[in-house]
Amino acid sequence: MRSKVPLYLLSLIAYLGMPLGVIWMNRIFEERHIFVMGLPLLLFWMVMWIILGVGIMLLVDFLNPDNRAELHEEKEAAE
């Protein structure tokens, strides 16, 4: 059985990306007032991490070996 540590680390990146980055982005925005795609930098950062978080969680779900075992069992039961 493969280790799930890389999957947990990916999940941790998705979980901590927004709150830790918000502190840093807020300091940058206060100094320079940067806008990205018409959004203030802080709002863009939060929206970006919502989308990235969903993508990372989909990747974790796809790479999880337990999900593959369950899918294989369901295919065998259907036959």
C-alpha positions in Angstrom: 0.0 0.0 0.0 1.3 3.4 -1.0 1.9 6.2 1.5 -0.7 8.9 1.6 1.7 11.5 3.0 2.0 13.4 -0.4 -1.8 13.5 -0.6 -2.0 15.0 2.9 0.7 17.6 1.9 -1.3 18.6 -1.2 -4.4 19.0 1.0 -2.4 21.1 3.4 -1.3 23.4 0.6 -4.9 23.9 -0.5 -6.0 24.5 3.1 -3.3 27.0 4.0 -2.9 28.8 0.7 -5.6 31.3 1.2 -5.3 32.3 4.8 -1.5 32.6 4.9 -1.4 34.4 1.5 -4.0 36.9 2.5 -1.7 38.3 5.2 1.0 38.8 2.6 -1.2 40.0 -0.2 -2.9 42.6 2.1 0.5 44.2 2.9 1.3 44.4 -0.8 -2.1 45.9 -1.7 -1.8 48.5 1.0 1.5 49.7 -0.4 0.8 49.6 -4.2 -3.0 49.3 -4.8 -2.5 46.6 -7.5 -5.5 45.4 -9.5 -5.6 42.0 -11.4 -8.3 41.4 -14.0 -10.3 44.3 -12.6 -10.2 43.0 -9.0 -8.2 44.3 -6.1 -5.3 42.0 -5.4 -6.7 40.6 -2.2 -10.0 39.6 -3.7 -8.2 38.1 -6.7 -6.0 36.1 -4.4 -9.1 34.7 -2.5 -10.9 33.8 -5.7 -7.8 32.2 -7.2 -7.3 30.0 -4.1 -11.0 28.9 -4.1 -10.5 27.6 -7.7 -7.0 26.2 -7.0 -8.3 24.5 -3.8 -11.1 22.7 -5.8 -8.5 21.7 -8.4 -6.1 20.4 -5.8 -8.8 18.4 -4.0 -9.9 16.9 -7.3 -6.3 15.8 -7.9 -6.0 14.4 -4.4 -9.3 12.4 -5.0 -8.0 11.1 -8.3 -4.6 10.1 -6.9 -6.0 8.4 -3.7 -5.3 4.7 -4.0 -8.4 3.8 -1.9 -10.7 5.4 -4.5 -9.1 3.2 -7.2 -9.7 0.0 -5.1 -13.3 1.0 -4.6 -13.8 1.7 -8.3 -12.3 -1.7 -9.2 -14.6 -3.5 -6.7 -17.6 -1.8 -8.1 -16.7 -2.8 -11.6 -16.2 -6.4 -10.5 -19.6 -6.4 -8.7 -21.4 -5.0 -11.8 -20.0 -7.9 -14.0 
